Amino acid sequence: MLNYHKYEPTEFRLPLIGESSYFRSVLSEIKPMKLTASKASFKAISILDGSGFVDDIPYSKGCTFFLPAGRTCEIKGTGHMVITEVPA
């Protein structure tokens, strides 16, 4: 589905790389952080490069993690990731 309406910025501060009425994807540098999924939807975390840990599970380029709705995970390491979620 194509959207020809003028782009309106969202509340996200991370670089937006894709958005529709079904999902929103942002690019983020990986650094030590806690990531929380809203109570309404899960988040998908796709690792583009680097290495480290998501809740003590090792990651490297190509790994994908799903964070259940309402849950928080701790990310440690370096690299870049795409975070995708269903907007509320």
C-alpha positions as CSV (number, residue, x, y, z in Angstrom):
1,M,0.0,0.0,0.0
2,L,1.5,3.3,-1.0
3,N,1.0,6.4,1.1
4,Y,1.2,9.7,-0.9
5,H,0.5,11.9,2.1
6,K,3.0,14.3,3.4
7,Y,5.4,12.7,5.9
8,E,4.8,13.7,9.5
9,P,7.6,13.1,12.0
10,T,6.9,10.7,14.7
11,E,7.9,10.7,18.4
12,F,11.0,8.6,17.6
13,R,14.4,10.2,18.0
14,L,16.2,7.4,16.2
15,P,16.6,7.5,12.4
16,L,13.4,6.3,10.9
17,I,14.0,3.9,8.0
18,G,10.5,2.6,7.3
19,E,7.0,3.3,8.5
20,S,3.4,2.2,7.6
21,S,0.2,1.7,9.4
22,Y,1.5,-1.8,10.2
23,F,5.0,-1.3,11.4
24,R,7.8,1.2,12.2
25,S,11.5,0.5,11.8
26,V,14.4,2.6,13.2
27,L,18.1,2.3,12.9
28,S,20.1,2.4,16.1
29,E,23.7,2.2,17.1
30,I,24.2,-0.6,19.6
31,K,25.5,0.6,23.0
32,P,24.7,-0.6,26.5
33,M,21.0,0.0,26.9
34,K,17.7,-1.3,28.1
35,L,15.0,-1.7,25.5
36,T,11.3,-2.1,26.4
37,A,8.4,-3.2,24.2
38,S,5.1,-1.5,24.7
39,K,2.3,-3.5,26.4
40,A,0.5,-3.5,23.1
41,S,3.1,-5.1,20.8
42,F,6.4,-6.9,20.5
43,K,9.6,-5.5,19.1
44,A,11.9,-7.3,16.6
45,I,15.6,-6.5,16.9
46,S,17.7,-7.3,13.8
47,I,21.5,-7.1,14.2
48,L,23.3,-5.5,11.1
49,D,26.9,-5.7,12.4
50,G,28.9,-6.0,15.6
51,S,28.8,-8.4,18.5
52,G,27.6,-8.5,22.1
53,F,24.8,-9.8,24.2
54,V,21.0,-9.5,24.5
55,D,20.1,-10.6,28.0
56,D,23.3,-12.7,28.2
57,I,22.5,-14.4,24.8
58,P,25.4,-13.7,22.4
59,Y,24.6,-11.9,19.1
60,S,26.5,-11.2,15.9
61,K,25.7,-10.0,12.4
62,G,22.4,-11.5,11.1
63,C,20.9,-12.4,14.4
64,T,17.3,-11.4,15.2
65,F,15.6,-11.3,18.5
66,F,11.9,-10.9,19.4
67,L,11.0,-9.0,22.6
68,P,7.5,-9.9,23.8
69,A,5.0,-7.1,24.6
70,G,5.6,-5.5,27.9
71,R,9.0,-7.0,28.4
72,T,12.5,-5.3,28.8
73,C,15.8,-6.6,27.6
74,E,19.4,-5.5,28.3
75,I,21.7,-5.0,25.3
76,K,25.5,-4.9,25.6
77,G,28.0,-4.6,22.8
78,T,28.7,-2.7,19.7
79,G,27.4,-2.5,16.1
80,H,24.1,-1.4,14.5
81,M,20.6,-2.8,14.7
82,V,17.1,-2.3,13.2
83,I,14.3,-2.1,15.8
84,T,10.8,-2.9,14.3
85,E,7.5,-2.6,16.1
86,V,3.8,-2.3,15.4
87,P,2.7,1.3,16.2
88,A,-0.1,1.7,18.8
